[in-house]
Amino acid sequence: MLDYDFDDDDTTSAGHLMLREQRQTLYYLRLIEHEMPKLVAYRKPFVVPKDSPLIVRSLEYGGEDHPATSKRVVVVAVDDLPMTDKHSVHKIKLLAGPRWSLKPPANSGVSDLKSWGNGFIKISCEDFLHPAQNLKWISDTLDRLIGEANNKKDTFADVPQDVRHIYSVARKAKLGEHLRGRVHARPTIRDFPQDWLPDKPISRPGGM
């Protein structure tokens, strides 16, 4: 017979679930007691990582799923890259194309007070599903750019820098910077001559 009498020799379904949870807890407690001490052999001293010149920007929507959350944007100053000489600097600007700009890109996390130097390179990627994959692609692309720029086979020294994309952005902004060659040349507070400033603050009559 498939049916049998219950002789009070077993527990209920809820009791079996509780026992399974206790067995699982005991399993991990045994691992902690017997296996975790073996990890001491793999202990390494902590080394503070060096400051990275890369600035990584991501997008979040308060924990909600969104296709843009996997996108990664990297901005790096050309002066912080391991360039060998001025020809390598010129070549990486040519290779970066419209991804290179003289002043820091908007929302890049770079302060406007920082010296522009040889400009900045901005690379973004959202082709892959996971953010780490997009960031890895950007890192590999930047490594290839640096390797090709330091290649002395052809320096492209006779090729001028193409800045049409900079003028296009200034023209679309409609702020007048594209007129009379004022792109990145409009005077700012940074251009004020420091030798014009007095050595001591000027005191006005009446404490004003």
C-alpha beads as a LAMMPS data file, in Angstrom:
LAMMPS data file: protein, C-alpha beads

208 atoms
207 bonds

1 atom types
1 bond types

-500.0 500.0 xlo xhi
-500.0 500.0 ylo yhi
-500.0 500.0 zlo zhi

Masses

1 110.0

Atoms # bond

1 1 1 0.000 0.000 0.000
2 1 1 1.170 3.501 -0.786
3 1 1 -0.496 4.945 2.302
4 1 1 0.875 4.261 5.750
5 1 1 0.042 5.289 9.256
6 1 1 1.984 8.137 10.882
7 1 1 3.607 6.843 14.039
8 1 1 4.984 10.160 15.311
9 1 1 8.468 9.036 14.216
10 1 1 9.113 11.876 11.734
11 1 1 8.904 15.637 11.623
12 1 1 6.871 17.903 9.398
13 1 1 7.957 19.525 6.144
14 1 1 8.755 22.745 7.982
15 1 1 10.911 20.739 10.374
16 1 1 12.883 19.242 7.472
17 1 1 13.483 22.744 6.067
18 1 1 14.788 23.879 9.439
19 1 1 17.102 20.871 9.660
20 1 1 18.412 21.564 6.153
21 1 1 19.235 25.130 7.105
22 1 1 21.055 23.909 10.214
23 1 1 23.074 21.399 8.167
24 1 1 24.020 24.163 5.715
25 1 1 25.083 26.448 8.575
26 1 1 27.190 23.671 10.117
27 1 1 28.826 23.043 6.736
28 1 1 30.066 26.626 6.469
29 1 1 31.095 26.683 10.140
30 1 1 33.307 23.664 9.471
31 1 1 34.836 25.434 6.487
32 1 1 35.607 28.471 8.623
33 1 1 37.204 26.368 11.336
34 1 1 39.238 23.925 9.215
35 1 1 39.794 25.528 5.769
36 1 1 40.036 29.276 6.374
37 1 1 43.288 29.055 8.413
38 1 1 44.975 27.561 5.352
39 1 1 44.539 30.872 3.508
40 1 1 47.213 32.432 5.724
41 1 1 49.812 30.891 3.407
42 1 1 48.565 33.164 0.595
43 1 1 48.648 36.348 2.635
44 1 1 50.420 39.289 0.947
45 1 1 51.243 42.734 2.291
46 1 1 49.023 45.543 1.049
47 1 1 50.716 47.922 -1.360
48 1 1 49.088 51.296 -1.932
49 1 1 48.350 51.571 -5.673
50 1 1 49.781 54.461 -7.608
51 1 1 47.529 57.282 -8.698
52 1 1 46.068 56.466 -12.077
53 1 1 45.940 59.241 -14.697
54 1 1 42.689 57.782 -16.025
55 1 1 39.386 59.343 -15.026
56 1 1 36.546 56.821 -15.344
57 1 1 32.949 58.049 -15.449
58 1 1 29.874 55.847 -15.103
59 1 1 26.104 56.323 -15.045
60 1 1 23.709 55.082 -12.397
61 1 1 19.928 55.299 -12.167
62 1 1 19.405 54.698 -8.457
63 1 1 19.863 50.948 -8.723
64 1 1 17.328 50.576 -11.544
65 1 1 18.193 48.593 -14.651
66 1 1 19.016 50.785 -17.630
67 1 1 21.031 50.144 -20.816
68 1 1 23.248 53.165 -20.114
69 1 1 24.533 51.782 -16.804
70 1 1 26.990 49.543 -18.639
71 1 1 28.579 52.507 -20.449
72 1 1 32.023 53.673 -19.374
73 1 1 33.803 56.899 -20.322
74 1 1 37.547 57.419 -19.797
75 1 1 39.306 60.798 -19.965
76 1 1 43.076 61.113 -19.741
77 1 1 45.488 64.012 -20.214
78 1 1 48.001 63.521 -23.006
79 1 1 50.761 64.846 -20.727
80 1 1 50.083 61.951 -18.300
81 1 1 50.594 59.280 -20.957
82 1 1 53.999 57.581 -21.420
83 1 1 54.977 59.420 -24.577
84 1 1 58.631 59.259 -25.653
85 1 1 58.996 62.631 -27.399
86 1 1 57.093 65.477 -29.024
87 1 1 56.577 63.454 -32.216
88 1 1 54.762 60.776 -30.223
89 1 1 52.554 63.450 -28.660
90 1 1 51.675 64.831 -32.090
91 1 1 51.017 61.356 -33.457
92 1 1 48.646 60.297 -30.683
93 1 1 46.640 63.476 -31.255
94 1 1 46.290 62.528 -34.907
95 1 1 45.324 58.941 -34.051
96 1 1 42.756 60.045 -31.481
97 1 1 41.059 62.258 -34.057
98 1 1 37.810 63.802 -32.756
99 1 1 38.371 62.107 -29.389
100 1 1 41.124 64.631 -28.683
101 1 1 40.382 68.150 -27.450
102 1 1 42.551 70.909 -26.083
103 1 1 40.429 71.757 -23.045
104 1 1 38.871 69.167 -20.713
105 1 1 35.624 67.686 -22.045
106 1 1 32.412 68.620 -20.287
107 1 1 31.468 66.378 -17.336
108 1 1 34.921 64.802 -17.421
109 1 1 35.778 65.482 -13.811
110 1 1 38.789 67.613 -14.761
111 1 1 38.965 71.034 -13.167
112 1 1 39.068 74.048 -15.482
113 1 1 41.929 75.398 -13.373
114 1 1 44.206 72.543 -14.433
115 1 1 46.749 73.359 -17.108
116 1 1 45.548 72.126 -20.477
117 1 1 48.998 71.203 -21.780
118 1 1 48.680 68.961 -24.829
119 1 1 44.976 68.392 -24.347
120 1 1 42.844 65.432 -23.344
121 1 1 41.638 62.199 -24.925
122 1 1 38.121 60.928 -24.266
123 1 1 37.076 57.364 -25.138
124 1 1 33.697 55.820 -24.391
125 1 1 32.203 52.372 -24.975
126 1 1 28.765 50.820 -24.432
127 1 1 28.909 47.923 -26.892
128 1 1 29.137 45.162 -24.292
129 1 1 26.682 43.952 -21.690
130 1 1 28.865 44.308 -18.603
131 1 1 30.625 47.534 -17.506
132 1 1 33.932 45.722 -16.945
133 1 1 33.943 44.598 -20.586
134 1 1 33.440 48.153 -21.839
135 1 1 36.176 49.443 -19.541
136 1 1 38.534 46.676 -20.699
137 1 1 37.916 47.582 -24.339
138 1 1 38.724 51.234 -23.603
139 1 1 41.899 50.238 -21.766
140 1 1 43.040 48.005 -24.630
141 1 1 42.263 50.720 -27.172
142 1 1 44.259 53.281 -25.211
143 1 1 47.187 50.858 -24.964
144 1 1 47.119 50.384 -28.731
145 1 1 47.059 54.148 -29.254
146 1 1 50.087 54.608 -27.000
147 1 1 51.969 51.763 -28.661
148 1 1 51.305 53.070 -32.160
149 1 1 52.149 56.655 -31.179
150 1 1 55.523 55.569 -29.812
151 1 1 56.250 53.613 -32.978
152 1 1 59.097 55.447 -34.736
153 1 1 58.394 53.904 -38.119
154 1 1 56.420 56.965 -39.180
155 1 1 56.025 60.069 -37.019
156 1 1 53.544 61.907 -39.320
157 1 1 55.379 65.111 -38.419
158 1 1 54.315 66.691 -41.733
159 1 1 50.586 66.061 -41.091
160 1 1 48.849 69.048 -39.426
161 1 1 46.514 68.643 -36.485
162 1 1 42.862 68.453 -37.570
163 1 1 40.702 70.664 -35.335
164 1 1 37.530 70.779 -37.415
165 1 1 35.626 68.854 -34.758
166 1 1 36.540 71.532 -32.194
167 1 1 35.191 74.319 -34.423
168 1 1 32.064 72.253 -35.086
169 1 1 31.321 71.914 -31.374
170 1 1 31.950 75.641 -30.835
171 1 1 29.662 76.521 -33.747
172 1 1 26.841 74.356 -32.390
173 1 1 27.185 75.925 -28.941
174 1 1 26.445 79.379 -30.488
175 1 1 28.535 81.225 -27.897
176 1 1 30.655 83.118 -30.404
177 1 1 33.868 81.188 -29.816
178 1 1 34.027 80.071 -33.436
179 1 1 34.303 83.682 -34.656
180 1 1 37.688 85.123 -35.649
181 1 1 39.609 82.118 -34.442
182 1 1 38.658 82.496 -30.777
183 1 1 38.304 78.779 -30.133
184 1 1 40.223 78.067 -26.923
185 1 1 41.749 81.547 -27.208
186 1 1 39.177 83.683 -25.405
187 1 1 40.897 85.466 -22.476
188 1 1 40.013 84.163 -19.015
189 1 1 41.161 84.868 -15.471
190 1 1 43.949 82.362 -16.026
191 1 1 45.536 84.738 -18.554
192 1 1 45.874 87.629 -16.065
193 1 1 49.588 88.489 -15.649
194 1 1 50.732 87.403 -12.223
195 1 1 53.445 90.101 -12.109
196 1 1 50.712 92.763 -12.178
197 1 1 49.426 91.665 -8.786
198 1 1 50.744 93.659 -5.790
199 1 1 53.039 91.943 -3.317
200 1 1 50.878 93.103 -0.419
201 1 1 47.107 93.699 -0.345
202 1 1 46.153 97.312 -0.828
203 1 1 44.449 98.813 2.224
204 1 1 41.749 101.395 1.533
205 1 1 40.865 104.344 3.796
206 1 1 38.199 103.621 6.367
207 1 1 38.962 99.910 6.353
208 1 1 37.030 99.306 3.142

Bonds

1 1 1 2
2 1 2 3
3 1 3 4
4 1 4 5
5 1 5 6
6 1 6 7
7 1 7 8
8 1 8 9
9 1 9 10
10 1 10 11
11 1 11 12
12 1 12 13
13 1 13 14
14 1 14 15
15 1 15 16
16 1 16 17
17 1 17 18
18 1 18 19
19 1 19 20
20 1 20 21
21 1 21 22
22 1 22 23
23 1 23 24
24 1 24 25
25 1 25 26
26 1 26 27
27 1 27 28
28 1 28 29
29 1 29 30
30 1 30 31
31 1 31 32
32 1 32 33
33 1 33 34
34 1 34 35
35 1 35 36
36 1 36 37
37 1 37 38
38 1 38 39
39 1 39 40
40 1 40 41
41 1 41 42
42 1 42 43
43 1 43 44
44 1 44 45
45 1 45 46
46 1 46 47
47 1 47 48
48 1 48 49
49 1 49 50
50 1 50 51
51 1 51 52
52 1 52 53
53 1 53 54
54 1 54 55
55 1 55 56
56 1 56 57
57 1 57 58
58 1 58 59
59 1 59 60
60 1 60 61
61 1 61 62
62 1 62 63
63 1 63 64
64 1 64 65
65 1 65 66
66 1 66 67
67 1 67 68
68 1 68 69
69 1 69 70
70 1 70 71
71 1 71 72
72 1 72 73
73 1 73 74
74 1 74 75
75 1 75 76
76 1 76 77
77 1 77 78
78 1 78 79
79 1 79 80
80 1 80 81
81 1 81 82
82 1 82 83
83 1 83 84
84 1 84 85
85 1 85 86
86 1 86 87
87 1 87 88
88 1 88 89
89 1 89 90
90 1 90 91
91 1 91 92
92 1 92 93
93 1 93 94
94 1 94 95
95 1 95 96
96 1 96 97
97 1 97 98
98 1 98 99
99 1 99 100
100 1 100 101
101 1 101 102
102 1 102 103
103 1 103 104
104 1 104 105
105 1 105 106
106 1 106 107
107 1 107 108
108 1 108 109
109 1 109 110
110 1 110 111
111 1 111 112
112 1 112 113
113 1 113 114
114 1 114 115
115 1 115 116
116 1 116 117
117 1 117 118
118 1 118 119
119 1 119 120
120 1 120 121
121 1 121 122
122 1 122 123
123 1 123 124
124 1 124 125
125 1 125 126
126 1 126 127
127 1 127 128
128 1 128 129
129 1 129 130
130 1 130 131
131 1 131 132
132 1 132 133
133 1 133 134
134 1 134 135
135 1 135 136
136 1 136 137
137 1 137 138
138 1 138 139
139 1 139 140
140 1 140 141
141 1 141 142
142 1 142 143
143 1 143 144
144 1 144 145
145 1 145 146
146 1 146 147
147 1 147 148
148 1 148 149
149 1 149 150
150 1 150 151
151 1 151 152
152 1 152 153
153 1 153 154
154 1 154 155
155 1 155 156
156 1 156 157
157 1 157 158
158 1 158 159
159 1 159 160
160 1 160 161
161 1 161 162
162 1 162 163
163 1 163 164
164 1 164 165
165 1 165 166
166 1 166 167
167 1 167 168
168 1 168 169
169 1 169 170
170 1 170 171
171 1 171 172
172 1 172 173
173 1 173 174
174 1 174 175
175 1 175 176
176 1 176 177
177 1 177 178
178 1 178 179
179 1 179 180
180 1 180 181
181 1 181 182
182 1 182 183
183 1 183 184
184 1 184 185
185 1 185 186
186 1 186 187
187 1 187 188
188 1 188 189
189 1 189 190
190 1 190 191
191 1 191 192
192 1 192 193
193 1 193 194
194 1 194 195
195 1 195 196
196 1 196 197
197 1 197 198
198 1 198 199
199 1 199 200
200 1 200 201
201 1 201 202
202 1 202 203
203 1 203 204
204 1 204 205
205 1 205 206
206 1 206 207
207 1 207 208
